[in-house]
Amino acid sequence: MRWIEAAAALGMAAVAVAGLEQSPATSQAQPPPTVQMPQSEGMPPVPAPVIPQPVQPPPFVVVVDAAHGGSDTGARLSGGIPEKEITLGIAARLRSTLHARGIVVVTTRQADVNLMPVDRAQIANRAQGAACLVIHATATGSGVHLFTSSLSPTGNSRFLPWPTAQSAYVTQSLKLESEIDSALAHAAIPVSLGRASVEPMDSVTCPEVAVEVAPLVGGHVTEARPVTDAVYQKSVVDAVAAALEQWRSDWKQ
Amino acid sequence: MISGMVSRAQKYIFFAMLFACVVMAAFLIRLRNRAQDRLQQQGTRAPADIAETTATAPRTVTLYVPNDLDDSLTAVERSIPMPADENAQARVLLERLMEAWRAPDSTHPINAASGVNDVYFLAAPQRRDRAGDEGQMAVIDLNGALAAAQPSGIEPETLTLLSMMETLHANLPTVTQVHFLVDGRPRDTLAGHADLTRTYMASEAESAPGSGGGGR
């Protein structure tokens, strides 16, 4: 008796599954109402063109990721200051500047906490940012180093492998890098461009650029300044914010 | 009684044979000592002999020396004697490159006494996006001292990797992929930034904007 009950239950479940599979057919049986155009005799009915509804543009969100944090101190900069402190300071300054310009900002961390690369990528991907910036600092080189993922660009698809998800956004990342490069050059800050493989950049699904701030080496037009210099940091942040404001009107193209 | 039984002739033969035994023993001991001396002399000369047989005439090689200030790699030609063995060639190339990093006027200073433990070659694994790539993968086992002395940052670490990849690929064109270990073990990053968990394509170094002057 119990076998029969079980078989009956299975049968009902199978019907339920079949019903689910048939749901598209059911929806076909009840098509959305269409307006019939006036037609001549003998011609098949032609559905009227569907008037497109106005689509709300996705919000312009910028994700700012202050690299390192917690036990991951990053590089040692001038005066023995750990990189994690400098990146957090620059990220906070950039967040305030972007807020003042009316741009929505999502940050990965606002305190000295441990954050795994996979968590950073998840925060960025959930925010569906129009631009994602990773802030780094180093004691080597001069000016600002801009890096995009070293992955080869690929077409966008519905499912992206986690380790190479950025490949679908590399072309846009390069455009964003170009905007930031122009803004920094306008602010007379030396810039170098490069491709690099740094976690979690390759797993992020938005146009992403790593902004690595190095000390300013004194030259003909520049005055020597350490990474910790507040005036230097402000000039970098202002230039990046100006580039993102420009990106707000360019990123959909 | 017994002496009376041994004839005088037998006595002469006995002493003559005893004398011959002593002479032969002395001769053999002398031969053994000579052989020992000869072996010892060969043992002390062995490394030099091997070097003479394996090192060939000086060859012009190209080293890609990084410059931290403008994020570029500069090709520098050197004439150095290269061993015949490919693994040894790779080690010599990388050691020469690291000498440039250690130089007092270096544009990419890394002050590590030793840099490379070894270089191994494997058949490059086929990749879906690189059909027909039948080159070799070089596995570079870096010394922990080099990783410890490496300045931390995306730019300096990336330049270090690109410089090694470009130098190997330029002088050993069959090297198409490069993987890095530190003290024989896989490691997440070189010094907190550049990813060492992945295998790099040698062509990445060629196409990197930093290669040959990406800075401005």
Interface residues (C-beta under 8 A of the other chain):
Chain A: H68 D72 G74 A75 R76 E83 H136 A137 T138 A139 T140 G141 S142 H145 F147 S150 S152 A185 P190 V191 S192 L193 G194 R195 A196 S197 V198 E199 A210 E212 A214 V217
Chain B: D68 L69 D70 D71 D129 P151 S152 G153 I154 E155 P156 T158 D188 T189 A191 G192 H193 A194 D195 R198 Y200 E204 S207 A208 P209 G210 G214 G215 R216
